[in-house]
């Protein structure tokens, strides 16, 4: 029980990111955590690196919905087509990556 509580507490406290670049500083809020496979035939496949921009709002909203569907956790964070996204990914062993998706805080 204590382990579950600690994980829940950690998850609750680790839901924001601060990004500083040469050009800007911004804060982001986490809306999806995905264990993604790079194998397109896998049910865990998620193409997180294929979208530096979206042609239409509908394309972005579809991407956001797909991310939420694949997320290991549910976050009560609204994301719209006008939001800026931040994607952080760690490369694991084999075909797996852990992907964190954030939206910029408005």
C-alpha positions as CSV (number, residue, x, y, z in Angstrom):
1,X,0.0,0.0,0.0
2,X,2.8,2.4,0.9
3,X,4.4,1.9,-2.5
4,X,1.2,2.8,-4.4
5,X,0.8,5.9,-2.3
6,X,4.4,6.9,-3.0
7,X,3.9,6.4,-6.7
8,X,0.7,8.4,-6.7
9,X,2.4,11.2,-4.7
10,X,5.4,11.2,-7.1
11,X,3.1,11.3,-10.1
12,X,1.1,14.2,-8.6
13,X,4.3,16.1,-7.9
14,X,6.0,15.5,-11.2
15,X,3.5,16.8,-13.7
16,X,5.1,20.1,-14.8
17,X,8.3,20.9,-16.7
18,X,10.2,24.2,-17.1
19,X,12.0,24.7,-20.4
20,X,14.7,27.3,-20.8
21,X,16.2,27.9,-24.2
22,X,18.3,30.8,-25.7
23,X,15.0,32.3,-27.0
24,X,12.4,31.6,-24.4
25,X,11.3,30.3,-21.0
26,X,8.1,28.3,-20.6
27,X,6.3,26.1,-18.2
28,X,4.5,22.9,-19.4
29,X,1.9,20.6,-17.8
30,X,2.0,16.8,-18.4
31,X,-1.0,15.3,-20.2
32,X,0.2,11.8,-21.3
33,X,2.9,9.2,-20.4
34,X,3.3,6.6,-23.0
35,X,5.4,3.4,-23.3
36,X,5.7,3.5,-27.1
37,X,7.0,0.9,-29.5
38,X,8.7,2.0,-32.7
39,X,7.4,-1.1,-34.5
40,X,4.4,-0.1,-36.6
41,X,2.8,-3.5,-36.3
42,X,2.8,-3.4,-32.4
43,X,-0.4,-2.4,-30.6
44,X,1.9,-0.1,-28.5
45,X,3.1,1.8,-31.6
46,X,3.0,5.6,-31.2
47,X,4.6,7.9,-33.8
48,X,5.7,10.7,-31.4
49,X,8.6,11.9,-33.5
50,X,6.7,12.2,-36.8
51,X,4.9,15.5,-36.1
52,X,6.9,18.7,-35.7
53,X,3.8,20.5,-36.9
54,X,0.3,19.7,-38.0
55,X,-1.5,20.6,-41.3
56,X,-4.8,21.2,-39.6
57,X,-6.4,21.6,-36.2
58,X,-8.2,18.2,-36.8
59,X,-4.8,16.5,-37.3
60,X,-3.5,17.9,-34.0
61,X,-6.6,17.0,-32.1
62,X,-6.4,13.4,-33.5
63,X,-2.8,13.2,-32.4
64,X,-3.7,14.4,-28.9
65,X,-6.6,11.9,-28.7
66,X,-4.3,9.1,-29.8
67,X,-1.7,10.1,-27.1
68,X,-4.4,10.1,-24.4
69,X,-5.6,6.6,-25.6
70,X,-2.0,5.3,-25.3
71,X,-1.2,7.0,-22.0
72,X,-0.4,4.9,-19.0
73,X,-2.2,7.4,-16.7
74,X,-5.2,9.7,-17.1
75,X,-4.5,13.4,-16.5
76,X,-7.2,16.1,-16.0
77,X,-5.5,18.5,-18.5
78,X,-7.3,20.0,-21.4
79,X,-5.4,20.4,-24.6
80,X,-6.6,22.3,-27.6
81,X,-5.4,22.7,-31.2
82,X,-3.9,26.1,-30.4
83,X,-1.6,24.8,-27.6
84,X,2.1,24.3,-27.9
85,X,3.3,20.8,-27.1
86,X,6.6,19.5,-25.7
87,X,7.6,15.9,-26.2
88,X,10.3,14.3,-24.2
89,X,11.4,10.7,-25.0
90,X,13.8,8.3,-23.5
91,X,15.1,5.5,-25.7
92,X,14.8,2.1,-23.9
93,X,16.0,-1.3,-24.9
94,X,14.8,-2.7,-28.2
95,X,11.9,-0.9,-29.7
96,X,10.5,0.8,-26.6
97,X,10.6,4.4,-25.6
98,X,9.0,6.2,-22.6
99,X,7.3,9.3,-24.0
100,X,6.1,12.3,-21.9
101,X,3.8,14.7,-23.6
102,X,3.2,18.2,-22.2
103,X,1.2,21.3,-23.2
104,X,2.4,24.8,-22.5
105,X,0.7,26.4,-19.5
106,X,-1.6,29.2,-20.7
